[in-house]
Amino acid sequence: MPLRSMLFVPADSERKLAKGLDSPADALILDLEDAVAPPRKVTARGMAVEFIGAHASRLATRLYVRINPLDSGMAMDDLAAVVVPGLAGIMLPKTLGADDIRRIAFCLDALEARAGIAPGTVRIVPVATETAQSMLTMASYTADVPRLAGITWGAEDLSAAIGAISNREADGSLSPLYTLANSMCLCIAAAASVPAIDTLYGDFRDPTGLAASCAVARRRGFRGRIAIHPDQVAIINEAFSPSEAELAHARRVVEAFAAQPGAGTVGLDGAMLDMPHLKQARRTLGIEADAPLAT
């Protein structure tokens, strides 16, 4: 399933959970971490479990939970509670590297068996750039990492981790460290063969700015984005879906290569196209990289 949009919903808010039911988001992230005050953590955990149980059939493959960080003392209790039939995935914040994913995956093996869930059902999306250490362990994702559904990044926690006053320059642009985090998310996702999911756009009252930011992110290689408000979802879905013109061009590229089996390059509209163009066209059309070309 594509992850164009992943909408955060505080797991302790009945109103926001109910509103999430009608969202066109590709995934709902029931948040147990930053959106929930410490005294409400246990309550939020229970409400997340109830929500999954009540709506699993309607929201199959769409229900994720952002658990608390591994060093919080709450992560394992979160996992033990929320791994129930209907859970599609876990978002893991403040990861230190791929070993954190392997640790969670090992726990999921046992918890799925206990819950009667098919092995490997529950996927993992790490927030891979929120700690100083994580910025130094990006290469760990180039090895085989189980259960990955995508990789996202964040700037707010990283700036707090290094003691920065802000993650932006005086002109409003991201400072170099966070531009690097953005770029590294793209690289590690590609190395792991999973989609890169862009971080949130904070001003949910600025649909024009969100659309422009999503257009930039998609050009750079991101396949989806986190949403923090339901009104952002439709904009994100449209931005990360190919247009009819893009689909038509991609079909013509695939057809041109299919008409010349074995050719490394083909001509189309006066331009010479090679394998990277074919790969991009296949991705636009949702064709697997090793699927045979139709002739």
ZIMO-V471881 format. One record per backbone hydrogen bond with DSSP energy under -0.5 kcal/mol. NH is the residue of the N-H (numbers start at 1). CO is the residue of the C=O. E is the energy in kcal/mol with one decimal. If there is no record, write none. Layout:
nh:NH co:CO e:E
nh:NH co:CO e:E
//
This chain:
nh:6 co:225 e:-1.7
nh:7 co:27 e:-2.6
nh:8 co:6 e:-0.5
nh:8 co:227 e:-2.6
nh:9 co:29 e:-2.8
nh:11 co:31 e:-2.1
nh:13 co:10 e:-1.6
nh:14 co:12 e:-0.6
nh:17 co:13 e:-2.4
nh:18 co:14 e:-2.3
nh:19 co:15 e:-2.0
nh:20 co:16 e:-1.8
nh:21 co:17 e:-0.8
nh:21 co:18 e:-0.8
nh:22 co:19 e:-1.2
nh:23 co:20 e:-1.4
nh:26 co:5 e:-0.6
nh:27 co:5 e:-1.4
nh:28 co:62 e:-2.9
nh:29 co:7 e:-3.4
nh:29 co:27 e:-0.5
nh:30 co:28 e:-0.8
nh:30 co:64 e:-3.1
nh:31 co:9 e:-2.9
nh:31 co:29 e:-0.7
nh:32 co:30 e:-0.5
nh:32 co:66 e:-2.4
nh:36 co:33 e:-1.8
nh:40 co:37 e:-2.3
nh:41 co:38 e:-1.4
nh:44 co:40 e:-2.9
nh:45 co:41 e:-2.2
nh:46 co:42 e:-2.0
nh:47 co:43 e:-2.4
nh:48 co:44 e:-2.4
nh:49 co:45 e:-2.0
nh:50 co:46 e:-2.2
nh:51 co:47 e:-2.4
nh:52 co:48 e:-2.5
nh:53 co:49 e:-2.4
nh:54 co:50 e:-2.2
nh:55 co:51 e:-1.8
nh:56 co:52 e:-1.3
nh:59 co:55 e:-2.6
nh:60 co:57 e:-0.5
nh:62 co:59 e:-2.3
nh:63 co:59 e:-0.5
nh:64 co:28 e:-3.0
nh:64 co:62 e:-0.7
nh:65 co:89 e:-1.7
nh:66 co:30 e:-2.0
nh:67 co:65 e:-0.9
nh:67 co:91 e:-1.4
nh:72 co:69 e:-1.9
nh:73 co:70 e:-0.6
nh:74 co:69 e:-0.5
nh:75 co:69 e:-0.7
nh:78 co:74 e:-2.5
nh:79 co:75 e:-2.7
nh:80 co:76 e:-2.5
nh:81 co:77 e:-1.5
nh:82 co:78 e:-2.6
nh:83 co:79 e:-1.7
nh:84 co:82 e:-1.9
nh:87 co:84 e:-2.2
nh:88 co:63 e:-3.1
nh:89 co:63 e:-1.4
nh:90 co:123 e:-2.8
nh:91 co:65 e:-2.6
nh:92 co:90 e:-0.6
nh:92 co:125 e:-1.7
nh:93 co:67 e:-0.5
nh:93 co:91 e:-0.6
nh:95 co:127 e:-1.2
nh:100 co:97 e:-1.3
nh:101 co:97 e:-0.7
nh:102 co:98 e:-2.2
nh:103 co:99 e:-2.1
nh:104 co:100 e:-2.1
nh:105 co:101 e:-2.9
nh:106 co:102 e:-2.2
nh:107 co:103 e:-1.7
nh:108 co:104 e:-2.5
nh:109 co:105 e:-1.8
nh:110 co:106 e:-1.1
nh:111 co:107 e:-2.4
nh:112 co:108 e:-2.9
nh:113 co:109 e:-1.4
nh:114 co:110 e:-2.3
nh:115 co:111 e:-2.0
nh:116 co:112 e:-0.8
nh:116 co:113 e:-0.7
nh:117 co:112 e:-2.7
nh:121 co:118 e:-1.8
nh:123 co:88 e:-2.6
nh:123 co:121 e:-0.6
nh:124 co:147 e:-2.9
nh:125 co:90 e:-2.7
nh:126 co:150 e:-0.7
nh:127 co:92 e:-2.7
nh:128 co:126 e:-1.0
nh:128 co:152 e:-2.9
nh:130 co:127 e:-0.6
nh:135 co:131 e:-1.1
nh:136 co:132 e:-0.5
nh:136 co:133 e:-1.5
nh:137 co:133 e:-0.5
nh:137 co:134 e:-0.9
nh:140 co:137 e:-1.8
nh:141 co:138 e:-1.8
nh:142 co:139 e:-1.8
nh:143 co:140 e:-0.9
nh:148 co:145 e:-0.8
nh:149 co:124 e:-2.5
nh:149 co:150 e:-0.5
nh:150 co:124 e:-0.9
nh:151 co:195 e:-2.0
nh:152 co:126 e:-2.4
nh:153 co:197 e:-0.7
nh:159 co:155 e:-2.2
nh:160 co:156 e:-1.7
nh:161 co:157 e:-2.3
nh:162 co:158 e:-1.8
nh:163 co:159 e:-0.7
nh:163 co:160 e:-0.5
nh:164 co:159 e:-2.5
nh:169 co:173 e:-3.4
nh:172 co:169 e:-1.9
nh:175 co:167 e:-2.5
nh:178 co:175 e:-0.9
nh:179 co:175 e:-1.8
nh:180 co:176 e:-2.4
nh:181 co:177 e:-2.0
nh:182 co:178 e:-2.1
nh:183 co:179 e:-2.3
nh:184 co:180 e:-3.1
nh:185 co:181 e:-2.0
nh:186 co:182 e:-1.4
nh:187 co:183 e:-2.0
nh:188 co:184 e:-3.0
nh:189 co:185 e:-2.1
nh:190 co:186 e:-2.0
nh:191 co:187 e:-2.5
nh:192 co:188 e:-1.9
nh:193 co:190 e:-0.9
nh:194 co:189 e:-2.5
nh:195 co:149 e:-0.6
nh:197 co:151 e:-2.9
nh:197 co:195 e:-0.5
nh:198 co:196 e:-0.5
nh:198 co:224 e:-3.1
nh:202 co:200 e:-0.6
nh:204 co:202 e:-1.4
nh:206 co:203 e:-1.7
nh:207 co:205 e:-0.5
nh:210 co:206 e:-2.2
nh:211 co:207 e:-2.4
nh:212 co:208 e:-2.2
nh:213 co:209 e:-2.6
nh:214 co:210 e:-2.7
nh:215 co:211 e:-2.1
nh:216 co:212 e:-1.9
nh:217 co:213 e:-2.4
nh:218 co:214 e:-2.8
nh:219 co:215 e:-2.0
nh:220 co:216 e:-1.8
nh:221 co:217 e:-1.0
nh:221 co:218 e:-0.7
nh:222 co:217 e:-2.3
nh:223 co:196 e:-3.0
nh:224 co:196 e:-0.9
nh:225 co:4 e:-3.1
nh:226 co:198 e:-1.9
nh:227 co:6 e:-2.7
nh:232 co:229 e:-2.1
nh:233 co:230 e:-1.2
nh:234 co:230 e:-0.5
nh:236 co:232 e:-2.2
nh:237 co:233 e:-3.0
nh:238 co:234 e:-2.2
nh:239 co:235 e:-2.3
nh:240 co:236 e:-2.1
nh:241 co:238 e:-1.3
nh:247 co:243 e:-2.5
nh:248 co:244 e:-2.5
nh:249 co:245 e:-2.3
nh:250 co:246 e:-2.5
nh:251 co:247 e:-2.3
nh:252 co:248 e:-1.8
nh:253 co:249 e:-2.2
nh:254 co:250 e:-2.5
nh:255 co:251 e:-2.7
nh:256 co:252 e:-2.2
nh:257 co:253 e:-1.9
nh:258 co:254 e:-2.4
nh:259 co:255 e:-1.9
nh:260 co:257 e:-1.0
nh:261 co:258 e:-0.5
nh:263 co:260 e:-2.3
nh:266 co:273 e:-2.3
nh:268 co:271 e:-2.7
nh:271 co:268 e:-1.8
nh:273 co:266 e:-3.5
nh:273 co:271 e:-0.5
nh:277 co:274 e:-0.9
nh:278 co:274 e:-1.6
nh:279 co:275 e:-2.8
nh:280 co:276 e:-2.2
nh:281 co:277 e:-2.2
nh:282 co:278 e:-2.6
nh:283 co:279 e:-2.1
nh:284 co:280 e:-2.4
nh:285 co:281 e:-1.9
nh:286 co:282 e:-0.6
nh:286 co:283 e:-1.0
nh:287 co:282 e:-3.0
nh:291 co:288 e:-1.5
//
